[in-house]
Amino acid sequence: MAEIHPVLKNRTSGLSFSKEPLAPEKLETMLEAFRWGPSSANKQPWRIIVVRTPEAHKKFDEGLSDNNKKWATEAPVKMIIMGNPEEQPPRFDQDRWLLDVGLALENMLIQGCDLGLTVHAMAGWDEEKILKNFNVPAPFRVAALFAVGEPGKFEDLSEEMQKKASRPNVRKPLEEIVFWDDFGKAGKP
């Protein structure tokens, strides 16, 4: 089997966070990794709101789905990852801004994992509430919410979240997701 970079293979979306604050230099490193994400025609249609104050955490948590409220509220730093569809307009009937923001977010996820942090990008939010709570102007859209901090203790998670965090980190085999020359056609490199 091909060997990939260990941070790619060992990355997980952790659920537990330490109470200690995130070191500013780690946060800056992650944001810089995000900034260097690739984008179509180098449009860089992304913005991030970094949530740190108790008031901002409360507004963020109000927009979370019930399932995300079970763990994400404990993160010391939360982020709202947004894109501007007008800065990267659709081409060939494709919303390119979403891909661009996703690529930059992956940079930040990998950088955070390399720094030894618990990093977790999430779906499951009320976009309208997030946009309103943080005074985000149109045409910006929320692409993802993000939680980051130093790793917490597994035993501090609820039983339900411990079970979720214990699931094995597995991927579908290449033969199931890679086709050669036509959809569904098996092959080898």
C-alpha positions in Angstrom: 0.0 0.0 0.0 1.2 3.5 -0.8 2.5 5.5 2.2 1.0 9.0 2.6 2.1 11.7 5.0 1.4 10.6 8.6 -0.6 13.8 9.4 -3.0 12.9 6.6 -3.5 9.4 7.7 -3.7 10.1 11.4 -5.9 13.2 11.3 -9.2 12.8 13.1 -12.0 15.2 14.0 -11.6 15.2 17.7 -14.4 16.0 20.1 -12.6 16.9 23.4 -10.9 20.1 24.2 -8.7 21.2 27.1 -9.7 24.2 29.1 -6.4 25.9 28.4 -6.4 28.7 25.9 -5.0 28.2 22.5 -1.5 29.7 22.1 -1.7 32.8 19.8 1.2 31.6 17.7 -0.6 28.3 17.0 -3.7 30.2 16.0 -1.7 32.5 13.7 0.0 29.5 12.1 -3.3 27.9 11.3 -4.7 31.1 9.9 -1.6 31.5 7.7 -2.1 28.0 6.4 -5.7 28.9 5.6 -4.5 32.0 3.8 -2.3 30.0 1.5 -5.0 27.7 0.3 -5.4 27.3 -3.4 -8.2 29.0 -5.3 -9.4 29.2 -8.9 -7.8 32.1 -10.6 -6.3 33.0 -7.2 -9.6 34.8 -6.2 -9.3 33.8 -2.5 -13.1 34.3 -1.9 -12.8 33.4 1.8 -13.2 35.1 5.2 -13.0 33.8 8.7 -14.5 35.2 11.9 -12.4 34.0 14.9 -14.6 33.5 18.0 -12.9 34.1 21.3 -14.9 36.2 23.8 -17.7 34.7 26.0 -20.3 36.8 24.2 -19.2 35.7 20.8 -19.0 32.0 21.9 -22.7 32.3 23.1 -23.7 33.7 19.7 -21.8 30.9 17.9 -23.3 28.2 20.1 -26.8 29.5 19.5 -26.4 28.6 15.8 -25.2 25.1 16.3 -27.3 22.0 15.6 -28.3 20.0 18.7 -25.7 17.3 18.0 -22.9 19.8 17.7 -23.9 21.5 20.9 -23.0 18.2 22.7 -19.3 18.8 22.2 -18.4 21.9 20.2 -19.4 24.4 23.0 -16.3 23.4 24.9 -13.8 24.5 22.2 -11.7 27.5 23.3 -11.6 28.9 19.8 -14.3 28.6 17.2 -14.3 29.9 13.7 -16.9 30.8 11.0 -15.6 29.9 7.6 -17.3 31.9 4.9 -17.1 32.5 1.2 -18.2 35.2 -1.1 -19.9 33.8 -4.2 -19.5 37.1 -6.0 -15.7 37.0 -5.6 -15.7 33.6 -7.2 -18.8 33.5 -9.5 -20.1 30.2 -10.8 -18.3 28.9 -13.9 -19.7 26.0 -16.0 -22.7 26.0 -13.6 -20.4 25.2 -10.6 -20.2 27.0 -7.3 -16.4 27.4 -7.4 -16.3 29.4 -4.1 -17.2 26.3 -2.1 -14.4 24.3 -3.5 -11.9 27.2 -2.9 -13.0 27.6 0.7 -12.9 23.9 1.3 -9.4 23.7 0.0 -8.2 26.5 2.3 -10.1 24.9 5.2 -8.2 21.6 4.6 -4.9 23.5 4.8 -6.0 24.7 8.2 -7.2 21.3 9.4 -3.9 19.7 8.4 -1.8 22.5 9.9 -3.8 22.2 13.2 -3.3 18.4 13.3 0.5 18.9 12.7 0.5 21.3 15.7 -1.0 18.5 17.8 -4.4 20.3 18.2 -7.9 19.0 18.3 -9.4 20.5 15.1 -12.9 19.8 13.9 -14.7 21.3 10.9 -18.5 20.8 11.1 -21.7 20.9 9.3 -24.9 21.3 11.3 -25.7 24.9 11.9 -28.3 27.5 11.3 -26.8 29.7 8.6 -29.3 32.5 8.9 -28.7 32.7 12.7 -24.9 32.7 12.3 -25.0 35.4 9.6 -27.3 37.5 11.7 -25.5 37.0 15.1 -22.2 38.0 13.6 -23.4 40.9 11.3 -22.2 39.2 8.2 -23.2 41.1 5.1 -24.6 39.7 1.9 -23.5 38.0 -0.3 -21.3 36.0 2.1 -22.3 32.4 2.9 -21.2 30.1 5.6 -19.2 27.2 4.3 -18.3 25.5 7.6 -18.0 26.0 11.3 -14.7 25.1 12.9 -13.6 24.3 16.5 -10.0 24.2 17.7 -8.1 23.8 20.9 -5.5 21.8 22.8 -6.7 18.1 23.1 -8.9 17.4 26.1 -9.4 14.2 28.1 -11.4 11.4 26.5 -13.0 10.6 29.9 -14.4 14.2 30.1 -16.7 13.5 27.2 -20.2 12.3 27.7 -20.8 8.5 27.2 -22.5 9.3 23.9 -19.5 11.4 22.7 -17.0 8.8 23.9 -18.7 6.2 21.8 -18.6 8.5 18.8 -14.9 9.4 19.4 -14.0 5.7 19.7 -15.2 4.8 16.2 -12.3 3.5 14.0 -10.8 5.9 11.5 -11.4 3.9 8.3 -11.7 4.7 4.7 -13.3 2.9 1.8 -10.8 0.8 -0.3 -9.4 2.5 -3.4 -11.1 -0.1 -5.6 -14.5 1.2 -4.3 -13.8 4.8 -5.1 -11.3 4.9 -8.0 -12.3 3.9 -11.5 -10.2 3.7 -14.6 -11.3 5.3 -17.9 -15.0 4.8 -17.2 -17.2 4.9 -14.1 -17.3 1.5 -12.4 -14.3 0.2 -14.4 -11.8 -1.6 -12.2 -8.1 -1.2 -12.8 -4.7 -0.6 -11.3 -2.2 2.2 -11.6 
